Amino acid sequence: MGVLNVTPDSFYDGGRYGDPKQAVLRARTVIREGAAILDVGGESSRPGSDPVPAGVQKDRVLPVIHAVREQWQGWISVDTCSGEVARSAVEAGADMINDISAGRMDPEMRFVAAELGVPCILMHMKGTPKTMQAKPAYEAVVPEVIDYLTERMAVWEEAGVPRENMLLDPGIGFGKTVRHNLLILKHLRAFEALGRPIVLGTSRKAFVGSLLGRDVEDRLAGTLATAAIGAWNGANILRVHDVRETCEVLTIVHAIREIRGRA
Protein backbone atom coordinates (compact mmCIF):
# COMPACT_ATOMS: atom_id res chain seq x y z
CA MET A 1 0.00 0.00 0.00
CA GLY A 2 1.62 3.21 -1.20
CA VAL A 3 0.99 6.37 0.81
CA LEU A 4 -0.17 9.54 -0.94
CA ASN A 5 -0.85 12.36 1.52
CA VAL A 6 -2.41 15.40 -0.13
CA THR A 7 -1.97 17.45 3.03
CA PRO A 8 0.16 20.45 4.02
CA ASP A 9 1.27 18.98 7.35
CA SER A 10 1.80 15.21 7.26
CA PHE A 11 4.96 14.27 9.16
CA TYR A 12 6.98 13.10 6.14
CA ASP A 13 5.45 14.18 2.83
CA GLY A 14 3.23 17.05 3.97
CA GLY A 15 3.09 19.86 1.43
CA ARG A 16 4.72 17.90 -1.37
CA TYR A 17 1.58 16.83 -3.21
CA GLY A 18 -1.02 19.48 -2.42
CA ASP A 19 -1.34 20.35 -6.10
CA PRO A 20 -3.55 17.70 -7.76
CA LYS A 21 -1.21 17.48 -10.77
CA GLN A 22 1.76 16.76 -8.52
CA ALA A 23 -0.32 14.26 -6.56
CA VAL A 24 -1.28 12.37 -9.71
CA LEU A 25 2.35 12.29 -10.85
CA ARG A 26 3.30 10.87 -7.45
CA ALA A 27 0.50 8.30 -7.72
CA ARG A 28 1.90 7.16 -11.08
CA THR A 29 5.34 6.74 -9.53
CA VAL A 30 4.03 4.76 -6.58
CA ILE A 31 2.04 2.49 -8.88
CA ARG A 32 4.99 2.00 -11.25
CA GLU A 33 7.18 1.04 -8.30
CA GLY A 34 4.84 -1.80 -7.39
CA ALA A 35 2.02 -0.61 -5.13
CA ALA A 36 -1.06 -2.82 -5.25
CA ILE A 37 -3.08 -0.25 -3.28
CA LEU A 38 -2.85 3.55 -3.30
CA ASP A 39 -3.88 5.13 0.02
CA VAL A 40 -4.99 8.76 -0.49
CA GLY A 41 -5.42 10.94 2.58
CA GLY A 42 -6.46 14.56 3.06
CA GLU A 43 -6.05 14.79 6.85
CA SER A 44 -2.79 14.44 8.73
CA SER A 45 -2.79 12.04 11.67
CA ARG A 46 0.69 12.97 12.94
CA PRO A 47 0.91 13.33 16.74
CA GLY A 48 -0.64 16.61 17.87
CA SER A 49 -2.57 17.24 14.66
CA ASP A 50 -6.08 18.72 14.62
CA PRO A 51 -9.11 17.37 12.72
CA VAL A 52 -9.70 18.65 9.19
CA PRO A 53 -13.26 19.49 8.07
CA ALA A 54 -14.87 17.05 5.66
CA GLY A 55 -15.22 19.69 2.98
CA VAL A 56 -11.50 20.46 3.03
CA GLN A 57 -10.64 16.76 2.91
CA LYS A 58 -12.89 16.26 -0.10
CA ASP A 59 -11.35 19.22 -1.91
CA ARG A 60 -7.96 17.58 -1.42
CA VAL A 61 -8.64 13.92 -2.18
CA LEU A 62 -11.49 13.78 -4.70
CA PRO A 63 -9.65 15.32 -7.68
CA VAL A 64 -6.77 12.90 -7.15
CA ILE A 65 -9.04 9.86 -6.82
CA HIS A 66 -10.97 10.87 -9.96
CA ALA A 67 -7.76 11.33 -11.97
CA VAL A 68 -6.10 8.11 -10.79
CA ARG A 69 -9.26 6.09 -11.36
CA GLU A 70 -9.31 7.17 -15.00
CA GLN A 71 -5.79 5.83 -15.50
CA TRP A 72 -5.51 2.78 -13.22
CA GLN A 73 -7.66 -0.21 -12.39
CA GLY A 74 -5.83 -1.14 -9.17
CA TRP A 75 -7.08 -0.54 -5.67
CA ILE A 76 -7.55 2.96 -4.26
CA SER A 77 -8.04 3.49 -0.54
CA VAL A 78 -9.24 6.68 1.14
CA ASP A 79 -7.58 7.47 4.46
CA THR A 80 -10.25 9.27 6.49
CA CYS A 81 -12.24 9.15 9.72
CA SER A 82 -15.21 10.92 8.12
CA GLY A 83 -18.15 8.97 6.78
CA GLU A 84 -19.02 11.89 4.51
CA VAL A 85 -15.55 11.90 2.97
CA ALA A 86 -15.55 8.11 2.66
CA ARG A 87 -18.86 8.12 0.80
CA SER A 88 -17.73 10.81 -1.64
CA ALA A 89 -14.40 9.07 -2.20
CA VAL A 90 -16.01 5.73 -3.02
CA GLU A 91 -18.43 7.49 -5.36
CA ALA A 92 -15.39 9.06 -7.03
CA GLY A 93 -13.78 5.66 -7.57
CA ALA A 94 -12.13 4.56 -4.31
CA ASP A 95 -12.36 0.85 -3.49
CA MET A 96 -11.81 0.80 0.26
CA ILE A 97 -11.79 2.88 3.45
CA ASN A 98 -8.88 3.26 5.87
CA ASP A 99 -10.20 4.60 9.19
CA ILE A 100 -7.53 5.13 11.85
CA SER A 101 -10.24 5.56 14.50
CA ALA A 102 -12.13 2.36 13.58
CA GLY A 103 -15.34 4.40 13.56
CA ARG A 104 -14.89 6.14 16.91
CA MET A 105 -14.38 9.64 15.52
CA ASP A 106 -17.46 9.43 13.29
CA PRO A 107 -20.01 6.80 14.39
CA GLU A 108 -21.72 7.11 10.99
CA MET A 109 -18.66 5.67 9.27
CA ARG A 110 -19.59 2.07 9.93
CA PHE A 111 -23.09 2.56 8.50
CA VAL A 112 -21.64 4.24 5.41
CA ALA A 113 -19.28 1.30 5.00
CA ALA A 114 -22.14 -1.16 5.37
CA GLU A 115 -24.19 0.66 2.76
CA LEU A 116 -21.32 0.94 0.30
CA GLY A 117 -20.18 -2.66 0.82
CA VAL A 118 -16.47 -1.87 0.52
CA PRO A 119 -13.53 -3.29 2.50
CA CYS A 120 -12.46 -1.24 5.52
CA ILE A 121 -9.27 -1.04 7.57
CA LEU A 122 -9.98 -0.69 11.28
CA MET A 123 -6.99 0.59 13.25
CA HIS A 124 -6.19 0.76 16.94
CA MET A 125 -5.48 4.22 18.30
CA LYS A 126 -5.31 5.24 21.94
CA GLY A 127 -7.02 8.64 22.14
CA THR A 128 -6.92 10.94 19.11
CA PRO A 129 -4.03 12.22 17.00
CA LYS A 130 -4.08 15.34 19.20
CA THR A 131 -3.65 13.38 22.45
CA MET A 132 -2.40 9.90 21.57
CA GLN A 133 1.26 10.38 22.46
CA ALA A 134 0.59 11.98 25.85
CA LYS A 135 2.11 9.25 28.04
CA PRO A 136 0.37 6.18 26.53
CA ALA A 137 0.21 3.29 29.00
CA TYR A 138 -0.92 -0.34 28.87
CA GLU A 139 -0.90 -3.26 31.25
CA ALA A 140 -0.15 -5.53 28.27
CA VAL A 141 -0.15 -3.80 24.92
CA VAL A 142 -0.72 -6.74 22.55
CA PRO A 143 -3.72 -8.28 24.39
CA GLU A 144 -5.24 -4.83 24.90
CA VAL A 145 -4.94 -3.95 21.22
CA ILE A 146 -6.44 -7.32 20.28
CA ASP A 147 -9.34 -6.73 22.69
CA TYR A 148 -9.95 -3.29 21.19
CA LEU A 149 -9.98 -4.59 17.62
CA THR A 150 -12.28 -7.46 18.64
CA GLU A 151 -14.73 -4.94 20.13
CA ARG A 152 -14.60 -2.68 17.07
CA MET A 153 -15.20 -5.60 14.72
CA ALA A 154 -18.30 -6.50 16.69
CA VAL A 155 -19.57 -2.91 16.52
CA TRP A 156 -19.04 -2.74 12.77
CA GLU A 157 -20.62 -6.14 12.27
CA GLU A 158 -23.70 -4.97 14.18
CA ALA A 159 -23.89 -2.04 11.76
CA GLY A 160 -24.03 -4.44 8.83
CA VAL A 161 -20.38 -4.68 7.76
CA PRO A 162 -19.48 -8.34 7.16
CA ARG A 163 -16.28 -9.55 8.79
CA GLU A 164 -14.87 -10.53 5.42
CA ASN A 165 -14.84 -6.79 4.58
CA MET A 166 -12.65 -5.92 7.58
CA LEU A 167 -8.88 -5.57 7.70
CA LEU A 168 -7.09 -4.78 10.97
CA ASP A 169 -4.20 -2.48 11.82
CA PRO A 170 -2.56 -2.57 15.29
CA GLY A 171 -1.71 1.12 14.94
CA ILE A 172 2.06 1.38 15.22
CA GLY A 173 2.86 4.84 16.59
CA PHE A 174 -0.74 5.70 17.45
CA GLY A 175 -0.70 6.00 21.22
CA LYS A 176 2.34 3.77 21.75
CA THR A 177 5.84 4.18 23.12
CA VAL A 178 8.89 2.77 21.37
CA ARG A 179 8.63 -0.31 23.60
CA HIS A 180 4.95 -0.81 22.73
CA ASN A 181 5.71 -0.63 19.00
CA LEU A 182 8.53 -3.14 19.30
CA LEU A 183 6.38 -5.57 21.27
CA ILE A 184 3.64 -5.40 18.63
CA LEU A 185 6.14 -6.08 15.86
CA LYS A 186 7.71 -8.97 17.76
CA HIS A 187 4.37 -10.59 18.60
CA LEU A 188 2.48 -9.64 15.43
CA ARG A 189 1.39 -13.24 14.83
CA ALA A 190 -0.82 -12.97 17.90
CA PHE A 191 -3.18 -10.89 15.75
CA GLU A 192 -3.78 -13.88 13.47
CA ALA A 193 -6.23 -15.07 16.14
CA LEU A 194 -8.60 -12.33 14.90
CA GLY A 195 -8.92 -14.12 11.57
CA ARG A 196 -8.58 -11.06 9.35
CA PRO A 197 -5.75 -9.63 7.21
CA ILE A 198 -3.28 -7.47 9.12
CA VAL A 199 -2.21 -4.05 7.83
CA LEU A 200 1.06 -2.66 9.19
CA GLY A 201 2.23 0.94 9.01
CA THR A 202 5.75 1.61 10.30
CA SER A 203 7.04 3.80 7.50
CA ARG A 204 9.54 6.43 8.69
CA LYS A 205 7.77 6.74 12.05
CA ALA A 206 9.17 8.36 15.17
CA PHE A 207 10.05 5.11 16.93
CA VAL A 208 12.41 4.26 14.07
CA GLY A 209 14.03 7.66 14.47
CA SER A 210 14.27 7.23 18.24
CA LEU A 211 16.06 3.90 17.91
CA LEU A 212 18.50 5.11 15.28
CA GLY A 213 18.85 8.77 16.18
CA ARG A 214 17.68 9.73 12.68
CA ASP A 215 15.47 12.48 11.31
CA VAL A 216 12.46 11.50 9.20
CA GLU A 217 14.34 11.96 5.92
CA ASP A 218 16.95 9.41 7.01
CA ARG A 219 14.82 6.54 8.30
CA LEU A 220 14.61 4.37 5.21
CA ALA A 221 16.96 1.62 6.40
CA GLY A 222 15.19 1.34 9.75
CA THR A 223 11.81 1.31 8.05
CA LEU A 224 12.88 -1.51 5.73
CA ALA A 225 14.00 -3.55 8.74
CA THR A 226 10.53 -3.21 10.24
CA ALA A 227 8.97 -4.13 6.90
CA ALA A 228 10.99 -7.34 6.74
CA ILE A 229 10.14 -8.27 10.33
CA GLY A 230 6.48 -7.35 9.83
CA ALA A 231 6.16 -9.44 6.68
CA TRP A 232 7.96 -12.38 8.29
CA ASN A 233 5.65 -12.17 11.31
CA GLY A 234 2.44 -12.23 9.31
CA ALA A 235 1.57 -8.74 8.03
CA ASN A 236 -0.55 -9.01 4.88
CA ILE A 237 -0.35 -5.37 3.77
CA LEU A 238 2.46 -2.90 4.41
CA ARG A 239 1.55 0.78 4.23
CA VAL A 240 4.71 2.59 3.08
CA HIS A 241 6.13 5.74 1.54
CA ASP A 242 9.04 3.96 -0.19
CA VAL A 243 7.35 1.42 -2.43
CA ARG A 244 10.21 0.28 -4.68
CA GLU A 245 12.57 -0.43 -1.81
CA THR A 246 9.88 -2.21 0.21
CA CYS A 247 8.95 -4.41 -2.75
CA GLU A 248 12.58 -5.47 -3.04
CA VAL A 249 12.65 -6.36 0.66
CA LEU A 250 9.46 -8.39 0.26
CA THR A 251 10.94 -10.27 -2.69
CA ILE A 252 13.77 -11.48 -0.47
CA VAL A 253 11.49 -12.25 2.50
CA HIS A 254 9.14 -14.28 0.32
CA ALA A 255 12.02 -16.13 -1.36
CA ILE A 256 13.37 -17.21 2.02
CA ARG A 257 9.95 -18.21 3.30
CA GLU A 258 9.02 -20.21 0.22
CA ILE A 259 12.27 -22.08 -0.39
CA ARG A 260 11.80 -25.85 -0.17
CA GLY A 261 14.12 -28.80 0.08
CA ARG A 262 16.60 -30.22 2.56
CA ALA A 263 19.03 -27.82 4.22
C-alpha positions in Angstrom: 0.0 0.0 0.0 1.6 3.2 -1.2 1.0 6.4 0.8 -0.2 9.5 -0.9 -0.9 12.4 1.5 -2.4 15.4 -0.1 -2.0 17.4 3.0 0.2 20.4 4.0 1.3 19.0 7.4 1.8 15.2 7.3 5.0 14.3 9.2 7.0 13.1 6.1 5.4 14.2 2.8 3.2 17.1 4.0 3.1 19.9 1.4 4.7 17.9 -1.4 1.6 16.8 -3.2 -1.0 19.5 -2.4 -1.3 20.4 -6.1 -3.5 17.7 -7.8 -1.2 17.5 -10.8 1.8 16.8 -8.5 -0.3 14.3 -6.6 -1.3 12.4 -9.7 2.3 12.3 -10.8 3.3 10.9 -7.5 0.5 8.3 -7.7 1.9 7.2 -11.1 5.3 6.7 -9.5 4.0 4.8 -6.6 2.0 2.5 -8.9 5.0 2.0 -11.2 7.2 1.0 -8.3 4.8 -1.8 -7.4 2.0 -0.6 -5.1 -1.1 -2.8 -5.2 -3.1 -0.2 -3.3 -2.9 3.6 -3.3 -3.9 5.1 0.0 -5.0 8.8 -0.5 -5.4 10.9 2.6 -6.5 14.6 3.1 -6.0 14.8 6.8 -2.8 14.4 8.7 -2.8 12.0 11.7 0.7 13.0 12.9 0.9 13.3 16.7 -0.6 16.6 17.9 -2.6 17.2 14.7 -6.1 18.7 14.6 -9.1 17.4 12.7 -9.7 18.6 9.2 -13.3 19.5 8.1 -14.9 17.0 5.7 -15.2 19.7 3.0 -11.5 20.5 3.0 -10.6 16.8 2.9 -12.9 16.3 -0.1 -11.4 19.2 -1.9 -8.0 17.6 -1.4 -8.6 13.9 -2.2 -11.5 13.8 -4.7 -9.7 15.3 -7.7 -6.8 12.9 -7.1 -9.0 9.9 -6.8 -11.0 10.9 -10.0 -7.8 11.3 -12.0 -6.1 8.1 -10.8 -9.3 6.1 -11.4 -9.3 7.2 -15.0 -5.8 5.8 -15.5 -5.5 2.8 -13.2 -7.7 -0.2 -12.4 -5.8 -1.1 -9.2 -7.1 -0.5 -5.7 -7.5 3.0 -4.3 -8.0 3.5 -0.5 -9.2 6.7 1.1 -7.6 7.5 4.5 -10.2 9.3 6.5 -12.2 9.2 9.7 -15.2 10.9 8.1 -18.2 9.0 6.8 -19.0 11.9 4.5 -15.6 11.9 3.0 -15.5 8.1 2.7 -18.9 8.1 0.8 -17.7 10.8 -1.6 -14.4 9.1 -2.2 -16.0 5.7 -3.0 -18.4 7.5 -5.4 -15.4 9.1 -7.0 -13.8 5.7 -7.6 -12.1 4.6 -4.3 -12.4 0.9 -3.5 -11.8 0.8 0.3 -11.8 2.9 3.4 -8.9 3.3 5.9 -10.2 4.6 9.2 -7.5 5.1 11.9 -10.2 5.6 14.5 -12.1 2.4 13.6 -15.3 4.4 13.6 -14.9 6.1 16.9 -14.4 9.6 15.5 -17.5 9.4 13.3 -20.0 6.8 14.4 -21.7 7.1 11.0 -18.7 5.7 9.3 -19.6 2.1 9.9 -23.1 2.6 8.5 -21.6 4.2 5.4 -19.3 1.3 5.0 -22.1 -1.2 5.4 -24.2 0.7 2.8 -21.3 0.9 0.3 -20.2 -2.7 0.8 -16.5 -1.9 0.5 -13.5 -3.3 2.5 -12.5 -1.2 5.5 -9.3 -1.0 7.6 -10.0 -0.7 11.3 -7.0 0.6 13.2 -6.2 0.8 16.9 -5.5 4.2 18.3 -5.3 5.2 21.9 -7.0 8.6 22.1 -6.9 10.9 19.1 -4.0 12.2 17.0 -4.1 15.3 19.2 -3.7 13.4 22.5 -2.4 9.9 21.6 1.3 10.4 22.5 0.6 12.0 25.9 2.1 9.3 28.0 0.4 6.2 26.5 0.2 3.3 29.0 -0.9 -0.3 28.9 -0.9 -3.3 31.3 -0.2 -5.5 28.3 -0.1 -3.8 24.9 -0.7 -6.7 22.5 -3.7 -8.3 24.4 -5.2 -4.8 24.9 -4.9 -3.9 21.2 -6.4 -7.3 20.3 -9.3 -6.7 22.7 -10.0 -3.3 21.2 -10.0 -4.6 17.6 -12.3 -7.5 18.6 -14.7 -4.9 20.1 -14.6 -2.7 17.1 -15.2 -5.6 14.7 -18.3 -6.5 16.7 -19.6 -2.9 16.5 -19.0 -2.7 12.8 -20.6 -6.1 12.3 -23.7 -5.0 14.2 -23.9 -2.0 11.8 -24.0 -4.4 8.8 -20.4 -4.7 7.8 -19.5 -8.3 7.2 -16.3 -9.6 8.8 -14.9 -10.5 5.4 -14.8 -6.8 4.6 -12.7 -5.9 7.6 -8.9 -5.6 7.7 -7.1 -4.8 11.0 -4.2 -2.5 11.8 -2.6 -2.6 15.3 -1.7 1.1 14.9 2.1 1.4 15.2 2.9 4.8 16.6 -0.7 5.7 17.4 -0.7 6.0 21.2 2.3 3.8 21.7 5.8 4.2 23.1 8.9 2.8 21.4 8.6 -0.3 23.6 4.9 -0.8 22.7 5.7 -0.6 19.0 8.5 -3.1 19.3 6.4 -5.6 21.3 3.6 -5.4 18.6 6.1 -6.1 15.9 7.7 -9.0 17.8 4.4 -10.6 18.6 2.5 -9.6 15.4 1.4 -13.2 14.8 -0.8 -13.0 17.9 -3.2 -10.9 15.8 -3.8 -13.9 13.5 -6.2 -15.1 16.1 -8.6 -12.3 14.9 -8.9 -14.1 11.6 -8.6 -11.1 9.4 -5.8 -9.6 7.2 -3.3 -7.5 9.1 -2.2 -4.0 7.8 1.1 -2.7 9.2 2.2 0.9 9.0 5.7 1.6 10.3 7.0 3.8 7.5 9.5 6.4 8.7 7.8 6.7 12.0 9.2 8.4 15.2 10.0 5.1 16.9 12.4 4.3 14.1 14.0 7.7 14.5 14.3 7.2 18.2 16.1 3.9 17.9 18.5 5.1 15.3 18.9 8.8 16.2 17.7 9.7 12.7 15.5 12.5 11.3 12.5 11.5 9.2 14.3 12.0 5.9 17.0 9.4 7.0 14.8 6.5 8.3 14.6 4.4 5.2 17.0 1.6 6.4 15.2 1.3 9.8 11.8 1.3 8.0 12.9 -1.5 5.7 14.0 -3.6 8.7 10.5 -3.2 10.2 9.0 -4.1 6.9 11.0 -7.3 6.7 10.1 -8.3 10.3 6.5 -7.4 9.8 6.2 -9.4 6.7 8.0 -12.4 8.3 5.6 -12.2 11.3 2.4 -12.2 9.3 1.6 -8.7 8.0 -0.5 -9.0 4.9 -0.4 -5.4 3.8 2.5 -2.9 4.4 1.5 0.8 4.2 4.7 2.6 3.1 6.1 5.7 1.5 9.0 4.0 -0.2 7.4 1.4 -2.4 10.2 0.3 -4.7 12.6 -0.4 -1.8 9.9 -2.2 0.2 8.9 -4.4 -2.7 12.6 -5.5 -3.0 12.7 -6.4 0.7 9.5 -8.4 0.3 10.9 -10.3 -2.7 13.8 -11.5 -0.5 11.5 -12.2 2.5 9.1 -14.3 0.3 12.0 -16.1 -1.4 13.4 -17.2 2.0 9.9 -18.2 3.3 9.0 -20.2 0.2 12.3 -22.1 -0.4 11.8 -25.9 -0.2 14.1 -28.8 0.1 16.6 -30.2 2.6 19.0 -27.8 4.2 
